[in-house]
Amino acid sequence: MPFLPTNRPRAATVTAAAAALVLGLAACAPASEPSAGASPTRQADTGLPSAHVHGLTVSGDTSQVLLATHDGLFDVTNQPAAKIGGTNDLMGFTAGQGEGTFYASGHPGPGSDLPNPLGLIRSVDGGKTWEQLSRQGESDFHALTTTKSGIVASDGTLRTSPDGKTWTTVSAGFAPAVLAGHPDTDTVLATTPEGIQRSTDAGKTWTLEKSGPVIQFAAFANPTEAAGVEPDGTVHISADGGLTWTRKGRIDTEVQAIAAVKGADGKPRIWAATAEGIVVSTDGGTTFRPADAA
């Protein structure tokens, strides 16, 4: 689960982040029907289709921007946002290898016949339909990513899988807020209140990168280049898979999820779902503007 954003010094950030992790897990619940007269969307004020954004994915050619939310999966490339598939609370969400392949986890929504929690589910048609792979009724993976060798996920316990069906428990000693990977590398980044945990063997072993910033959200633009955002919105870029970071600009509102792809000019393009809508950077994280103005 993500930490709370803050402008306090690092020591205070760690304390607040740890508390936020506990509160976030306690608050997690299955999606439910809105009360009479209520709307599950916030399009009128932010353009976001749900108040709870858990994942953000952008296609490699930047033609499609998808949000995984408490109310299901939405295409927000254009407004109004378009719902894809049924209503499920997608707490964990990541793109897989192959066009239109996604993995997700969370809770079934109203009218869904999926088990609670969802375990690991997969779509190969862009999120329209989902198949049950494993751990149905057992795991709600809040952190989830893919690597060249398989899947890394956390339901409070860190686990790896070569195929999404068989799992190995990892004795890592931490619970990641976000897992960031890429289908073309076995490097994985895990964000924690203590700093970035980094794996180069698809999540089997981990090293705490103590000298870097405390990153809250991370995403790979390509197999070696990653973007990271601190709890206060400060943006960093890593050209070496999370070993070192270069400070760039800042996002001045609460961030809920990020995604990154490599632009035609070689610079990473970074999207962020924020409390005020989707913003994007086309200059490697130095400046951000509303996505509909990009």
Buried (B, 14 or more C-beta within 10 A) or exposed (E): BBBBBBEEEEEEBBEBBBEBBEEBEEEBEBBEEEEEEEEBBBBEEBBBBBBBBBBBBBBEEBEBBBBBBBBBBBBBBEEEBEBBBBBBBBBBBBBBEEEBBBBBBBBBBEEBEBBBBBBBBBBBEBBEEBEBBBBBEEBBBBBBBBBBBBBBBBBEBBBBBEEBEEBEEBEBEBBBBBBBBBBBBBBBBBBBBBBBBBBBEBBBEBEBBEEBBBBBBBBBBBBBBBBBBBBBBBBBBBEEBBBEBEEBBBBEBBBBBBBBBBBEEEBBBBBBBBBBBBBBBBBBBBBBEEBBEB
